[in-house]
Amino acid sequence: MRILLISLCSDPLSELEFVKPIEHILKHEGINLIVKHYMKISPGDSRLVEKVIICGSALKDNFFLAGEWFRWLSDFEKPILGVGSGAQVIAKAFGCNLIRKTKIGVFKVRLIKENKLVDKRVFYAYFLTGRAIELAKPLESLAKVGNIDCMVKHESREIYGCLFHPEVMSSEIIMNFILRT
């Protein structure tokens, strides 16, 4: 199995915080990876991989939200997981609005819908986000932190987004994405 990790980081130094931890989790499990910056994704990349993880970025790094970089997501048929800013990309690609809402630190997350990524009804997750998702179809909520939808899924496809960073405290979410989707 080969996974495409997409970096949203404008500063390559930020990849040490947002891409490398996910890369480490997957390599430790023997998963074959391709790591690419979102501006360097080509149409042929989708044929080389079975799944995609869109990694997070620094709070003030949001250049990836401008333009049509992720228009291809709406037609992509393979499983996708968006982490942190990656969840914002998924939300935007499927017509949801993003609202300013800063959440930094460890918070209790309540599962509101059973899914393939999380087995626990309540768990703690690390957040580093400056935006929340104003949810709209075809995305649906899987989990909440307070009244914020923090984990979403496409209603009919294996496309997930986590506003939190599972690589910090919940690496089983990443592995469940790899093994169960």
The 8 nearest C-alpha neighbors of each residue, nearest first, counted from 0:
[[1, 31, 49, 30, 2, 48, 50, 32],
 [0, 2, 31, 48, 32, 49, 30, 3],
 [3, 1, 32, 50, 48, 51, 49, 33],
 [2, 4, 51, 33, 34, 32, 48, 52],
 [5, 3, 34, 52, 53, 51, 33, 2],
 [4, 6, 53, 35, 36, 37, 54, 34],
 [5, 7, 36, 8, 54, 37, 35, 18],
 [8, 6, 56, 37, 63, 36, 55, 9],
 [9, 7, 56, 10, 6, 13, 14, 11],
 [8, 10, 11, 7, 60, 62, 13, 56],
 [9, 11, 12, 8, 13, 14, 60, 7],
 [12, 10, 13, 14, 8, 9, 15, 6],
 [11, 13, 10, 14, 15, 16, 8, 9],
 [14, 12, 15, 11, 16, 10, 8, 17],
 [13, 15, 18, 17, 16, 12, 11, 19],
 [14, 16, 19, 13, 12, 17, 18, 20],
 [17, 15, 14, 13, 18, 19, 20, 12],
 [16, 18, 14, 55, 56, 15, 19, 54],
 [19, 17, 14, 21, 20, 54, 15, 22],
 [18, 20, 22, 15, 21, 23, 14, 17],
 [21, 19, 23, 22, 18, 166, 24, 17],
 [22, 20, 24, 23, 19, 18, 166, 25],
 [21, 23, 19, 25, 20, 24, 26, 18],
 [22, 24, 20, 26, 21, 25, 19, 27],
 [25, 23, 21, 27, 22, 26, 20, 28],
 [24, 26, 28, 30, 22, 27, 23, 21],
 [25, 27, 29, 23, 30, 28, 24, 22],
 [26, 28, 24, 25, 29, 23, 30, 22],
 [29, 27, 25, 26, 30, 24, 174, 23],
 [30, 28, 26, 27, 25, 31, 24, 32],
 [29, 31, 25, 26, 28, 32, 0, 1],
 [30, 32, 1, 0, 2, 29, 26, 33],
 [33, 31, 2, 1, 3, 30, 34, 4],
 [32, 34, 3, 4, 2, 35, 31, 1],
 [35, 33, 4, 3, 5, 32, 36, 6],
 [36, 34, 5, 6, 37, 4, 39, 33],
 [35, 37, 6, 39, 38, 5, 7, 40],
 [36, 38, 39, 40, 5, 6, 7, 35],
 [39, 37, 36, 40, 68, 35, 7, 63],
 [40, 38, 37, 36, 41, 35, 5, 68],
 [41, 39, 37, 38, 35, 44, 36, 42],
 [40, 42, 43, 44, 39, 45, 38, 37],
 [43, 41, 44, 45, 40, 46, 71, 39],
 [42, 44, 41, 45, 46, 47, 40, 48],
 [43, 45, 47, 46, 41, 42, 40, 48],
 [46, 44, 47, 43, 48, 42, 49, 41],
 [45, 47, 44, 43, 48, 49, 42, 77],
 [48, 46, 44, 45, 43, 49, 1, 3],
 [49, 47, 1, 2, 45, 50, 46, 3],
 [48, 50, 1, 2, 0, 77, 47, 51],
 [51, 49, 78, 2, 48, 77, 79, 3],
 [52, 50, 3, 79, 2, 4, 80, 78],
 [51, 53, 80, 4, 79, 81, 54, 5],
 [54, 52, 81, 5, 85, 4, 82, 80],
 [55, 53, 82, 85, 6, 18, 5, 52],
 [56, 54, 84, 83, 85, 17, 82, 7],
 [55, 57, 8, 7, 84, 17, 60, 58],
 [56, 58, 60, 59, 13, 55, 8, 17],
 [59, 57, 60, 129, 128, 56, 127, 61],
 [60, 58, 57, 61, 129, 56, 62, 128],
 [61, 59, 57, 58, 62, 56, 9, 8],
 [60, 62, 63, 64, 59, 58, 65, 56],
 [61, 63, 64, 65, 60, 9, 7, 66],
 [62, 64, 61, 65, 7, 68, 66, 37],
 [65, 63, 62, 61, 66, 88, 91, 68],
 [66, 64, 63, 62, 67, 61, 68, 69],
 [65, 67, 68, 64, 63, 69, 62, 70],
 [66, 68, 70, 69, 65, 64, 71, 92],
 [69, 67, 66, 70, 38, 63, 37, 71],
 [68, 70, 71, 67, 72, 92, 88, 89],
 [69, 71, 67, 72, 68, 92, 73, 74],
 [70, 72, 69, 73, 74, 75, 68, 92],
 [73, 71, 75, 74, 70, 69, 92, 89],
 [72, 74, 71, 75, 70, 92, 93, 69],
 [75, 73, 72, 71, 76, 70, 77, 69],
 [76, 74, 72, 73, 77, 71, 45, 78],
 [77, 75, 74, 78, 156, 157, 72, 73],
 [76, 78, 50, 75, 49, 79, 157, 51],
 [79, 77, 157, 50, 158, 51, 180, 76],
 [80, 78, 158, 51, 52, 50, 159, 157],
 [79, 81, 52, 159, 160, 158, 53, 51],
 [80, 82, 85, 86, 160, 53, 52, 161],
 [81, 83, 85, 161, 54, 86, 55, 164],
 [84, 82, 162, 55, 163, 85, 86, 164],
 [85, 83, 55, 87, 86, 56, 82, 88],
 [84, 86, 81, 82, 53, 88, 83, 87],
 [87, 85, 160, 81, 89, 84, 82, 88],
 [86, 88, 84, 90, 85, 89, 91, 132],
 [87, 89, 85, 91, 86, 90, 92, 84],
 [90, 88, 92, 86, 87, 91, 93, 85],
 [91, 89, 87, 95, 93, 88, 92, 86],
 [90, 92, 88, 95, 94, 93, 89, 87],
 [93, 91, 89, 90, 94, 88, 70, 69],
 [94, 92, 90, 91, 95, 89, 73, 137],
 [93, 95, 91, 92, 90, 96, 135, 136],
 [96, 94, 90, 91, 135, 134, 133, 93],
 [97, 95, 133, 132, 91, 98, 94, 90],
 [98, 96, 132, 131, 133, 130, 95, 99],
 [97, 99, 131, 130, 100, 132, 96, 133],
 [98, 100, 130, 129, 131, 101, 97, 132],
 [101, 99, 130, 129, 131, 98, 102, 128],
 [100, 102, 129, 128, 130, 103, 99, 127],
 [101, 103, 128, 126, 127, 129, 100, 104],
 [104, 102, 127, 126, 128, 101, 105, 125],
 [103, 105, 126, 125, 106, 127, 102, 124],
 [104, 106, 125, 124, 126, 123, 107, 103],
 [107, 105, 123, 124, 108, 104, 125, 144],
 [106, 108, 123, 122, 144, 124, 109, 121],
 [107, 109, 144, 122, 121, 143, 123, 106],
 [110, 108, 121, 143, 142, 120, 111, 144],
 [109, 111, 142, 120, 112, 121, 141, 108],
 [112, 110, 142, 141, 109, 113, 143, 140],
 [113, 111, 141, 110, 114, 142, 140, 120],
 [114, 112, 111, 141, 110, 115, 117, 118],
 [113, 115, 116, 117, 112, 141, 118, 152],
 [114, 116, 117, 179, 175, 180, 113, 176],
 [115, 117, 175, 172, 114, 176, 118, 173],
 [118, 116, 119, 115, 172, 114, 175, 113],
 [117, 119, 120, 116, 115, 114, 113, 110],
 [120, 118, 121, 117, 122, 110, 109, 113],
 [121, 119, 110, 109, 118, 122, 111, 117],
 [122, 120, 109, 119, 108, 110, 107, 123],
 [123, 121, 108, 107, 119, 124, 120, 109],
 [124, 122, 107, 106, 108, 105, 125, 121],
 [123, 125, 105, 106, 168, 163, 126, 107],
 [124, 126, 105, 104, 163, 164, 167, 106],
 [127, 125, 163, 103, 104, 102, 128, 164],
 [128, 126, 103, 102, 163, 104, 125, 58],
 [129, 127, 102, 101, 130, 126, 58, 103],
 [128, 130, 101, 100, 99, 58, 102, 127],
 [131, 129, 99, 100, 98, 128, 97, 101],
 [130, 132, 98, 100, 97, 99, 133, 147],
 [131, 133, 97, 134, 96, 98, 90, 95],
 [134, 132, 96, 97, 95, 131, 135, 98],
 [133, 135, 132, 95, 138, 139, 136, 96],
 [136, 134, 95, 138, 137, 133, 94, 139],
 [137, 135, 138, 139, 134, 154, 93, 95],
 [136, 138, 154, 153, 135, 139, 93, 155],
 [139, 137, 153, 136, 152, 154, 135, 151],
 [140, 138, 151, 152, 154, 153, 141, 137],
 [139, 141, 151, 142, 148, 150, 152, 138],
 [140, 142, 112, 151, 150, 111, 110, 139],
 [143, 141, 110, 150, 111, 109, 149, 140],
 [144, 142, 148, 149, 147, 109, 108, 145],
 [143, 145, 108, 147, 146, 149, 107, 109],
 [144, 146, 147, 143, 108, 107, 109, 148],
 [145, 147, 144, 143, 148, 149, 142, 109],
 [148, 146, 143, 144, 145, 149, 131, 132],
 [149, 147, 143, 140, 150, 142, 146, 144],
 [148, 150, 162, 143, 142, 161, 147, 144],
 [151, 149, 161, 142, 141, 160, 148, 140],
 [152, 150, 140, 160, 141, 139, 159, 138],
 [153, 151, 159, 138, 139, 158, 154, 160],
 [152, 154, 138, 158, 156, 137, 155, 139],
 [153, 155, 137, 138, 152, 139, 156, 136],
 [156, 154, 153, 157, 137, 152, 158, 138],
 [157, 155, 153, 158, 154, 78, 76, 152],
 [158, 156, 78, 159, 79, 180, 153, 155],
 [159, 157, 79, 153, 78, 156, 152, 80],
 [160, 158, 152, 80, 151, 79, 81, 157],
 [159, 161, 86, 81, 151, 150, 80, 82],
 [162, 160, 150, 82, 163, 86, 149, 83],
 [163, 161, 83, 149, 86, 82, 150, 160],
 [162, 164, 126, 161, 83, 125, 124, 165],
 [163, 165, 166, 125, 83, 167, 82, 126],
 [166, 164, 169, 170, 167, 168, 163, 172],
 [165, 167, 170, 164, 21, 169, 168, 20],
 [166, 168, 165, 164, 169, 125, 170, 124],
 [169, 167, 165, 166, 124, 170, 125, 123],
 [170, 168, 165, 171, 172, 166, 167, 124],
 [169, 171, 166, 172, 165, 173, 168, 174],
 [170, 172, 174, 169, 173, 175, 165, 116],
 [173, 171, 175, 116, 170, 174, 169, 117],
 [172, 174, 176, 170, 171, 175, 177, 165],
 [173, 175, 177, 171, 176, 172, 178, 170],
 [176, 174, 172, 178, 116, 179, 177, 173],
 [175, 177, 173, 174, 180, 179, 178, 116],
 [176, 178, 174, 175, 179, 180, 173, 50],
 [177, 179, 175, 176, 174, 180, 173, 115],
 [180, 178, 175, 176, 177, 115, 116, 174],
 [179, 176, 178, 177, 157, 78, 115, 175]]
